[in-house]
């Protein structure tokens, strides 16, 4: 992409309702700015593969659309950040999920010397988000996420030709519960960052490219 401005090290959080496209947009920005991605969801799914009581507990919680404990998320964050060079910008999506987590993560970033934080909030109607989630798939072999909403012609994984399956937490009942959790717990975190003055609101409806370009404009990364 042409007419790009240089930028200093920035730390990004992507927030939004389930199905708002946080993962897709975070991946684009991570590639664009060479950011290191914190994938808490991926880390949790990896823990589930280890099996045993703890893995089952995490699995049942996620499949029900509930939130795993704050202490677990904070531990995953700290383990990641303490092993990441301070000159490396970071990005995550879906975290923090509550005001308490926001306060803890803010304090963690401060103690680790990461002062430049931008929180991007993707605004999407829940009806639209639900359509997207019901058409989300993941490769059974390499775990690559695929959206049949944006790419209805895809039949197999573009990366390894593996079988595409629906995520366990993309059932209608789970989706509805996740929306309730979002409105009750995540929205207050959005308001917390809005009050602090580091929230950037972007419409998450439209094409992936359009949303990304709008994000770059709001971040002042495109030259006029």
Secondary structure, 3 states (H helix, E strand, C coil): CCCECCCCCCEEEEEECCCCCHHHHHHHHHHHHCCEEECHHHHHHHHHHCCCHHHHHHHHHHHCCCCCCHHHHHHHHHHHHCCCCCCCCEEEECCCCCHHHHHHHHHHHHHCCCCCEEEEEEECCHHHHHHHHHCEEEECCCCCEEECCCCCCCCCCCCCCCCEECCCCCCHHHHHHHHHHHHHHHHHHHHHHHHHCCEEEEECCCCHHHHHHHHHHHCCCECC
